[in-house]
Amino acid sequence: MRHPSNRPGGALRARGLPPHDGVMGSATVAGIAAAIAALLMVGCGIPEFAFLDPPTLGAVTDLPPTVTFVHSTRNDTDSFAGYELYYKFYEPDTGEGQFQTDRTAIENASPGAVASTIAGRGYLRTHRRIEDDRTSDRKPVLNVPPTDRGTPFTVTVALQQTGQTGAVASWTAAEPRQVELVRNQSTLGNPTSPVGFTEVEFEAGHADLAGLELDDRGLMMGLVIASYGIDFATGSFGELYSQAIVAEKPLRMFFQ
């Protein structure tokens, strides 16, 4: 007598499964695969997590210093809020090497350590100018409305422009957007008197110029960009940062 496993459908009967004609339905396959995946995730302790895409770096130019970056439409989620911009000034003659060292460390920062790595390298958050000549340090500095998040657009960060602060970030999606940027002069993050990026506003006593000389050589500036949001996906409500991108060369800040 043949062993049950040698009869048609016998192997399945021996394991308590129904016989079949040699073809398993796609729904059954999908269900089994999903069940196995769920068991593996539970067994291995793989947590659910939220993720933000970094923007894509665009053009970096001088005269005037300008950086562009491209929004990722994969950030069309409730957890995405906008972009954070950070800056640091360097000596014009000796700062190139330090800039590249900082850039490598920031771009290679591990998930969860992006913000601390940026701060540890001496970069400061830019703030935005609001009405009545005041500034705001609320995150993100570039707030991207929900109506813009699913649309591809390019953000242009132009420094040393003619205007009140000398720095503007602008883009056009559902409608034209423009944010005036100011420098960070306070550990509280909210200087009462805005300090901009125009040439006449650079003074030796400013907190972001500590140890740097101001002369006709000007300064170099690094610019760091990261997507920012709040983790609504897992319910932790913690801050989210994408991988940071750094303008591939320092910007030249010139003085009269």
N, C-alpha and C positions, 0 to 999 in steps of 0.2 A: 504494500500500500504506500502511495506517495505521501511524503510529509506535507502537512498543510501549506508550508511555504512554497512547495513546488506546484501547487494547483493555481489556476487563474484566480487572482484575488486572494489567494490563501495567505500571503504575507501580511496583507492588510487586515484580514480577519484575525490572524494570530495576534495582532497588536490592538485589536479592538476598533479598527477603522473600517469604514464601508468599502466594498469592492468598487473598482472603477474600470473603465474601458481602456486605460492606458493614457488618457489625457486628463489632466487636472484643470478645472475651470480657472480662468484668470482671477475671478473674485476670490476663490479659495487660496490661490497662490499669494495674492496681495494681502489677504488676511493673515496668512501664516507668516509672511515676511514682516508685516507690521507688528505682530505679536512677538516675534523673535527680536526685532529691533527694540521694542519696548522693554523686554526682559533684559537684553544686553545693557541698555542704558541704566536700568535700575540696578542690575547686578554690578555694573562697573562704577556706579555713582556719578555718572555724567550729568551735570546740572543743566537746566535750561538757562540760556543766557541771551542778553540783548547785544546788538552789534550795530555800530555806525560806520558807514563808509567814509574814508577820507576824501577830501576833494582832490582834483587833479591839477597839478601845477601847470600854469600857462607861461606867458612871457614875463621876463624880468629885464627891465631896461633902466637906463640912467637918463638924466637930463630931460624931464624931471624923473626922480626915482619912482618906478611904477611896477607893480606885481599884479598879475591876473591869475585867477584859479577858477576851475569849473566845478559847479555843483553836481553831485551824484543824485540822480533821481531814485536810486535805491534807498535814499534817506527819506522817502515819502512815508514816514511813520510818525505816530504820536510821540515817540521817544526822542525824535530829532527836534532841536529848537533853533539851531543856527550855527554860527561859527565864532570861535574865539581867536583873536589875533594877539600875538606877543612880539615884543621888540627888545633889542639890546644894541647899545652903541659900542663901537670898537675903535681903537686907535687907527688912523689912516695908514700908518707905515708898518705896524707890527701886528695888526689885528687879524690878518687873513688866516694865519695858522690857527689861532684860537677859534675863529669863526668855524672853520672846517671841523675842528675837534668837537665843538658844541653841536654842530649840525649832525655829525655821525651819531653822537650819543642820543640826541633827541629823536632822530628818525628810527633808531633801533631800540627805543624804550619799549619794555614789555607792556602788555595790556594791564591796565590798572596802575601803571607807574608813569603815564604820559605827563600828567600835570606836574607831578613832583619832580620829574626829570627836567622839564622846561624851567621850573622855578629854581632848581638846583644849579642850573647853568647860568643863572643870573638874568633870565628874561623876565620882563614885566608885562602884565596884561595892558593892552590899550583900553581906554575908556571911550565913551561917546559923549559928545556935547548935546545937551538938551536945551530947552528954552531958558531965557533969562540968564544966559551965560553961566549956566551950571553944568556939572558933569554927572554922569551916572556910571556906577561900576557894576550894575546888574548884568548877570550872565544870561545869554551870550551877548557879546558886544554887537554882533550882527544878528539880529533877530530875524529869522526867515519865517514869514507867515505860512500857515497851512496851504493857502492858495498857490504858493510858489513852489512847494516842495516836490511836486511831481513833474515840474517843468525844467528842462535843462537850461541853465543860464550861466553866464560868466561874470564873476565879480572882479571889478577893477579897483585896486587899492593904489591911489595916486597921492604921493607925498610932495611937500613943498609947493603946493598949489597956491594960487592967489585966492584968498578967502580968510575966514575968521580963524580957522584952526590950522590951515595949511595941509590938511590931510582928509581925504574923502574916500569912502568905500561906496561903490554904486553898482547896481545891477538892474536889469529889467526882466520881469517874469509876468505875473498877472498885471503889474503896473510898474513904472519906474520907482526904484528905491534909492535912497541916499542917506548915508550916515557920516556925520562929521566926527573924526577921531581926534583924541587928545592923549597926551602923555600921562604917565602915572607918577605922581609926586608924593604919594602918601601911603603909609602902611595900612591905613584904613581904606585905601582905594577910592577916596572921593575928595580930591583936592578942591578947596572952595574957590580957588582962582584957576581956571583951566590954563594949562600950558600946552601950546600947540607945537606943530612941526615946521612953522615958518622960520626963516633964518634968524629973524630978530628976537625970537623967543628962546634961543639957546643961551643959558647963563651958567657960569662955572659952579654956582651954588646949587644947581638942580640935583635932586636925588639920583636921577638916572644917568648922571654924568660924573659920578664920583671917580676921582683919580684920572680923569681925561682932560687933556689940554684942548682949549678952543683957540684955533688960529686959522689962517687962510687955507690950510690944508683940508679943513672940514673934518668930518667923521665918516665911518662906515656903520651901517646898521643892518642887523639880521632881522628877518621877519619870519615868524612861525605861525602856521595856520592849522587848526584842528576843528573837526566837526564836534559839536557839543549837544548834549541833551540830558534827559532824565529817564532812568530805567523804569518804564511803565510795563514792559513786557513780562518781567518776572515778579513785579510787585515789590521790589526792593526800594524803589524810588531814589536810588543813589545816582550820583553824577556819572555821565557817560562821556568818554572822549574817544575819538577815533585815533588811529595812528596819525601822528603829526607830520606835516610836510614843511620843508624849509626852503625858502627862496635859494636857488642853487648858487648864488653869489651874493656877497654883501652889497647893499645899496649904498651909493655915494651921496652923502649929505654935505652939500657945499655951503660955504659961508662967504659973505662979501668981504 
